[in-house]
């Protein structure tokens, strides 16, 4: 087999625009429920207003058809305050260049 740093070159190039180092599993407002295991938790599900949700989804779908992504990203941020969009949506991620 192949081994890193022996016959496979590994180069750390940093984060690309919009890339994250970790994912948040819970929101600050989530109510956590014990599962009986010290390292496993679950969030108590919230009730959803399906009529409101359908309207918001239609609105997002309409915004997706616009050529400028900024109104869509702004609306997503309003609906999901924890959302952290790519600060440069018009900038494409650079390709990795290995020697």
C-alpha positions in Angstrom: 0.0 0.0 0.0 0.9 3.6 -0.1 2.0 5.6 3.0 1.6 9.3 3.6 4.9 11.3 3.5 6.7 8.2 2.0 5.2 7.7 -1.4 2.3 10.1 -1.2 3.0 13.9 -1.1 0.8 15.7 1.4 0.7 19.4 1.4 -1.4 21.5 3.8 -2.6 24.5 1.9 -5.1 26.0 4.4 -8.8 26.7 4.2 -10.5 27.6 0.9 -13.2 30.3 0.9 -16.3 29.0 2.7 -14.5 25.9 4.1 -14.8 25.1 7.8 -12.5 23.2 10.2 -15.4 21.8 12.2 -19.2 21.5 12.2 -21.4 22.7 15.0 -23.7 19.9 16.0 -26.0 21.9 18.3 -27.3 25.4 18.3 -27.0 27.5 21.6 -30.9 27.4 21.8 -31.1 23.5 21.5 -32.3 21.6 24.5 -30.1 18.6 24.8 -31.3 15.2 26.0 -29.2 12.6 27.8 -28.9 9.3 25.9 -27.3 7.3 28.7 -23.9 7.5 27.1 -21.5 10.2 28.5 -20.4 11.3 25.0 -23.6 11.0 23.0 -26.3 13.7 23.2 -29.4 14.4 21.2 -31.4 17.6 20.7 -35.1 17.7 21.5 -36.9 18.3 18.2 -38.7 21.6 17.8 -42.2 21.8 16.3 -42.2 23.3 12.8 -44.9 25.5 11.3 -45.2 23.7 7.9 -47.1 26.5 6.2 -44.5 29.0 7.1 -41.7 26.6 6.1 -43.3 26.0 2.7 -43.5 29.8 2.1 -39.9 30.3 3.1 -38.8 27.4 0.8 -40.8 29.0 -2.2 -39.1 32.3 -1.4 -35.6 30.7 -1.4 -36.4 28.8 -4.6 -37.3 32.1 -6.3 -34.1 33.7 -5.0 -32.1 30.8 -6.5 -33.2 31.8 -10.0 -31.6 35.3 -9.6 -28.2 35.8 -11.2 -26.9 37.7 -8.1 -26.4 35.3 -5.2 -26.3 38.1 -2.6 -30.1 38.4 -1.9 -30.3 34.6 -1.5 -27.4 34.5 1.0 -28.9 37.5 2.9 -32.3 35.7 3.2 -30.7 32.5 4.3 -28.8 34.4 7.0 -32.1 36.0 8.1 -33.7 32.6 8.4 -30.7 30.8 9.9 -28.8 33.3 12.1 -26.0 30.8 12.7 -25.3 30.5 8.9 -21.9 31.8 8.0 -21.7 32.3 4.2 -18.6 32.5 2.1 -17.6 36.2 2.4 -16.7 36.2 -1.3 -19.6 34.4 -3.1 -18.4 35.6 -6.5 -14.9 34.3 -5.9 -14.3 30.7 -7.0 -12.1 28.5 -4.8 -8.6 28.2 -6.0 -7.3 24.9 -7.3 -4.7 23.0 -5.3 -1.3 23.0 -6.9 1.0 20.2 -5.9 4.6 20.1 -6.9 
